[in-house]
């Protein structure tokens, strides 16, 4: 698709795009199963006669998504290999004193103390967040709902306008195609009439030519 003025549509990459024409509102038989099968067979026959070209050659090469994102790369590789996701380590949220041999290791005790301090700080932060939620939560949520409603109304209006424009365009296309179809039908009738009139004339000319050549 083309998203800005001056950009080309994808169908324009086909050098024969100007030969493609259709009157879907006029060609009633185009939607029949028999005609669809016939068209599909013709397309497959035509495509079998040449090597398909690279339709993405004119598009820029995809930029690397995982460059500098090792965590994302590892996760995508895990999904590709269908390996289960690592479970969350909940040990850091437990405060248990060292037991057994570990109870004699000062380094283990230091790590346990640091973990306990972190848990206390986390509990303090949770308490602060609860207080903030009780004080400002309802107002903040109400503002969020108002903003979401405003966005929803704007999008609904935009969708309604686009649907109206689409309907108007389809009506115009239908009227234009019906008018064009009537012109084609009239021209076809005239062409058949000319053929019928030219038949006797061609016979008379042939007889006169035969008489002249005798």
VMD Tcl script that draws the C-alpha trace (Angstrom):
set ca {
  {0.00 0.00 0.00}
  {0.99 3.63 -0.38}
  {0.90 5.72 2.79}
  {2.11 9.12 1.56}
  {1.79 11.30 -1.54}
  {4.18 10.23 -4.25}
  {4.52 6.67 -2.98}
  {3.63 3.79 -5.27}
  {0.95 1.25 -4.57}
  {2.04 -2.37 -4.41}
  {-0.03 -3.35 -7.45}
  {1.87 -0.79 -9.53}
  {4.97 -2.97 -9.29}
  {3.22 -5.23 -11.79}
  {4.13 -3.94 -15.24}
  {0.81 -5.21 -16.61}
  {-1.35 -3.62 -13.92}
  {-2.93 -1.28 -16.48}
  {-4.40 -4.32 -18.25}
  {-6.28 -5.48 -15.18}
  {-9.88 -4.31 -15.23}
  {-13.09 -5.57 -13.71}
  {-16.70 -4.53 -13.23}
  {-17.74 -6.54 -10.16}
  {-21.07 -4.73 -9.83}
  {-21.91 -5.45 -13.47}
  {-20.30 -8.82 -14.17}
  {-22.75 -10.98 -12.24}
  {-21.23 -14.23 -13.44}
  {-17.80 -13.26 -12.08}
  {-18.79 -14.43 -8.61}
  {-20.11 -17.83 -9.66}
  {-18.27 -20.98 -8.60}
  {-17.87 -22.11 -12.20}
  {-16.32 -18.83 -13.30}
  {-14.08 -18.69 -10.21}
  {-12.76 -22.19 -10.96}
  {-12.16 -21.25 -14.59}
  {-10.29 -18.08 -13.63}
  {-8.20 -19.95 -11.06}
  {-7.27 -22.59 -13.65}
  {-6.25 -19.90 -16.15}
  {-4.11 -18.14 -13.52}
  {-2.38 -21.38 -12.52}
  {-1.73 -22.22 -16.18}
  {-0.25 -18.77 -16.80}
  {1.94 -18.89 -13.67}
  {3.29 -22.30 -14.65}
  {4.72 -20.81 -17.84}
  {7.25 -18.50 -16.14}
  {9.49 -18.28 -13.11}
  {7.90 -16.14 -10.36}
  {9.93 -13.01 -9.76}
  {11.00 -11.64 -6.40}
  {8.09 -9.38 -5.47}
  {9.96 -8.05 -2.41}
  {13.02 -6.89 -4.36}
  {11.81 -3.27 -4.43}
  {11.18 -3.22 -0.67}
  {13.90 -2.35 1.87}
  {15.60 -5.19 3.67}
  {14.17 -5.90 7.14}
  {16.07 -4.25 9.96}
  {17.48 -6.53 12.68}
  {14.99 -6.70 15.52}
  {17.12 -8.48 18.10}
  {20.30 -6.42 17.74}
  {21.43 -5.47 21.25}
  {18.45 -7.31 22.78}
  {19.91 -10.55 24.02}
  {17.06 -11.25 26.43}
  {14.48 -10.94 23.65}
  {16.62 -13.04 21.32}
  {16.97 -15.80 23.93}
  {13.24 -15.77 24.58}
  {12.40 -16.06 20.88}
  {14.85 -18.94 20.56}
  {13.16 -20.64 23.51}
  {9.77 -20.26 21.84}
  {11.18 -21.58 18.57}
  {12.48 -24.68 20.36}
  {9.19 -25.04 22.27}
  {10.97 -25.19 25.61}
  {8.94 -24.37 28.74}
  {9.35 -20.99 30.37}
  {11.59 -20.82 33.44}
  {9.62 -20.62 36.65}
  {9.94 -17.54 38.80}
  {12.46 -17.87 41.60}
  {10.48 -17.11 44.75}
  {13.43 -17.82 47.06}
  {14.41 -14.16 47.18}
  {11.08 -13.37 48.84}
  {11.70 -15.78 51.72}
  {13.60 -14.84 54.87}
  {14.91 -17.99 56.51}
  {17.96 -18.25 58.80}
  {20.80 -20.47 57.63}
  {20.69 -23.98 59.00}
  {23.18 -26.77 59.39}
  {26.64 -26.15 58.00}
  {25.55 -22.84 56.45}
  {24.86 -21.48 59.95}
  {28.63 -21.39 60.52}
  {29.33 -19.35 57.35}
  {29.47 -15.55 57.94}
  {29.01 -14.89 54.21}
  {25.72 -16.80 54.24}
  {24.56 -14.79 57.26}
  {25.51 -11.54 55.54}
  {23.52 -12.54 52.46}
  {20.54 -13.47 54.65}
  {20.68 -10.11 56.45}
  {20.80 -8.22 53.15}
  {17.82 -10.21 51.92}
  {15.89 -9.44 55.12}
  {16.67 -5.72 54.72}
  {15.44 -5.85 51.12}
  {12.21 -7.54 52.25}
  {11.65 -4.90 54.91}
  {12.22 -2.13 52.37}
  {9.84 -3.84 49.96}
  {7.18 -4.09 52.67}
  {7.65 -0.39 53.43}
  {7.24 0.50 49.75}
  {4.13 -1.67 49.51}
  {2.64 0.16 52.47}
  {3.40 3.52 50.87}
  {1.83 2.40 47.60}
  {-1.32 1.29 49.41}
  {-1.57 4.68 51.12}
  {-1.13 6.48 47.79}
  {-3.72 4.22 46.19}
  {-6.24 4.91 48.93}
  {-5.64 8.66 48.65}
  {-5.38 9.18 44.89}
  {-6.49 5.89 43.32}
  {-10.16 6.69 42.74}
  {-9.44 10.12 41.23}
  {-6.64 8.79 39.04}
  {-8.80 5.92 37.82}
  {-11.71 8.27 37.11}
  {-9.40 10.48 35.05}
  {-8.13 7.42 33.20}
  {-11.70 6.32 32.42}
  {-12.55 9.82 31.15}
  {-9.50 9.82 28.88}
  {-10.34 6.35 27.56}
  {-13.93 7.42 26.91}
  {-12.74 10.49 25.02}
  {-10.42 8.37 22.90}
  {-13.19 5.83 22.27}
  {-15.59 8.56 21.14}
  {-12.98 10.03 18.79}
  {-12.20 6.62 17.28}
  {-15.91 5.81 16.96}
  {-16.48 9.07 15.07}
  {-13.51 8.35 12.81}
  {-14.74 4.83 12.08}
  {-18.24 6.14 11.31}
  {-16.83 8.71 8.90}
  {-14.62 6.13 7.19}
  {-17.55 3.74 6.81}
  {-19.67 6.52 5.34}
  {-16.92 7.45 2.90}
  {-16.47 3.79 1.98}
  {-20.19 3.40 1.40}
  {-20.34 6.55 -0.74}
  {-17.36 5.34 -2.76}
  {-18.94 1.93 -3.32}
  {-22.20 3.56 -4.40}
  {-20.33 5.73 -6.87}
  {-18.41 2.71 -8.18}
  {-21.64 0.77 -8.57}
  {-23.35 3.58 -10.49}
  {-20.29 4.10 -12.70}
  {-19.99 0.39 -13.43}
  {-23.69 0.03 -14.18}
  {-23.43 2.97 -16.58}
  {-20.32 1.48 -18.17}
  {-22.02 -1.91 -18.37}
  {-25.00 -0.40 -20.15}
  {-22.65 1.27 -22.63}
  {-20.90 -2.04 -23.24}
  {-24.23 -3.79 -23.75}
  {-25.36 -1.11 -26.20}
  {-22.08 -1.28 -28.12}
  {-22.35 -5.06 -28.26}
  {-25.86 -4.80 -29.73}
  {-24.64 -2.28 -32.31}
  {-21.72 -4.53 -33.19}
  {-24.04 -7.49 -33.76}
  {-26.31 -5.31 -35.89}
  {-23.33 -4.21 -37.98}
  {-22.35 -7.84 -38.45}
  {-25.86 -8.71 -39.59}
  {-25.94 -5.78 -42.01}
  {-22.46 -6.44 -43.34}
  {-23.26 -10.08 -44.08}
  {-25.56 -9.41 -47.07}
  {-23.25 -6.62 -48.24}
  {-20.26 -8.94 -48.24}
  {-22.24 -11.52 -50.20}
  {-23.30 -8.90 -52.75}
  {-19.73 -7.64 -53.08}
  {-18.51 -11.19 -53.56}
  {-21.10 -11.77 -56.31}
  {-20.17 -8.51 -58.05}
  {-16.49 -9.36 -57.79}
  {-17.17 -12.75 -59.30}
  {-19.12 -11.17 -62.16}
  {-16.36 -8.66 -62.85}
  {-13.69 -11.35 -62.90}
  {-15.57 -13.46 -65.48}
}
mol new
graphics top color blue
foreach p $ca { graphics top sphere $p radius 0.5 }
foreach p [lrange $ca 0 end-1] q [lrange $ca 1 end] { graphics top cylinder $p $q radius 0.2 }
display resetview
